[in-house]
Amino acid sequence: MLAQVLTRVALVVAVALLVSLVVFVGRDRLLSLRTEWRPRLRQSAPAFALLLAVLGLNRIMRQDGYDISQAYGVHMTEVFYSLEGELVLAFRAIATPEVTTFFSISYVYVYAFVLVFPVVAYFALSDTVVLRQLLTAYSLNYVIGLTFYLLVIAYGPRNVMIEGMDATHLYYASPEYIHLTTEVNQNRNVFPSLHTSLSATVAIFAYMTRDQYRAWFPVAVGLATSVIISTMYLGIHWAIDVVAGLILAVVCVALAKRLVGRWSLLALLERVRAAGRSEATSGSGRKQG
């Protein structure tokens, strides 16, 4: 079942990606990739490598971090419930099978597309700074989010208000998604909402690049908003998780802009190589002398 769900998500995202490349990126930028993709990839490789390493660590710790959470984590479910009560149940007022299907699609398909498309779109820009900032912001979201997941043990509304969430529960509407969500996350990891923080990160970058991709900006904001609302409508996150996710997004974007602007792993490697060549040349000169 997991393979079927993953295949379906991959196909839908691939089709949406192809259409969006034509609509938002345009022919000229896509054609430029034919001759410029190698230097752009070389410049962005450290940021890609960092993100892959973080994703690998994230996967390991989410599966094996239970003991750490139990030893050092703080149980916050009752605190969150006492603070906001049954706020997310307000979505029952708009709950219909069609609305639930819409937000289920947003939570799974739209979220995957929202994360993937900007990577390709910014790779199509001649300047790789924005791409490297985005990848760094993604990495920071996962690192900081994972830290909170280890230290804050909290279950979402669907695990607390079980009867009240029947009409909007993701697994009631689309039970096949349980195979996907349990593969990438644990139900005790809700604070902060990474669906919120990563979607908001994409929306912030869309605002930053609105001169390059003017049409993408309002679409990105709309898609990100639907993903964020879906986390509460489906009973996966508390409103507190969403607020924390929005704050995390702002922090990660700000840090990414400072880090990418101040330090360059590629430039550091070039300096190390240059120093090595200089040392080898001077050593050879001394031997000849």
Number of C-alpha atoms within 10 A of each C-alpha: 11 15 10 12 15 14 12 13 17 15 13 15 20 15 11 15 19 11 12 16 18 12 12 15 20 14 11 9 16 17 11 13 16 9 9 14 15 11 13 19 14 12 20 21 15 17 24 18 12 16 20 14 13 19 16 11 15 21 16 11 16 17 13 11 15 16 10 12 19 14 10 12 17 13 16 15 20 12 11 19 19 10 10 12 14 14 13 22 19 11 17 15 7 12 16 12 11 10 14 22 16 14 23 25 18 23 22 17 19 23 21 17 21 24 18 15 20 23 16 15 21 21 23 23 19 15 12 18 17 21 24 26 24 26 22 24 30 26 24 22 24 21 17 14 23 23 14 17 25 23 20 22 21 26 23 24 28 23 15 15 16 11 10 16 22 16 19 27 22 26 16 15 17 13 10 15 19 15 16 16 14 11 13 11 15 14 15 18 23 28 29 28 27 26 26 29 29 27 27 27 26 28 25 20 20 22 18 13 15 14 11 16 17 13 14 22 21 15 14 22 19 13 19 28 16 21 27 28 19 27 27 26 28 29 25 24 28 29 23 17 24 23 16 18 27 22 15 25 26 16 16 24 23 13 16 22 17 12 15 18 12 8 10 16 14 15 11 11 11 12 12 12 12 12 12 12 12 12 12 11 11 12 12 11 10 8 7 7 6
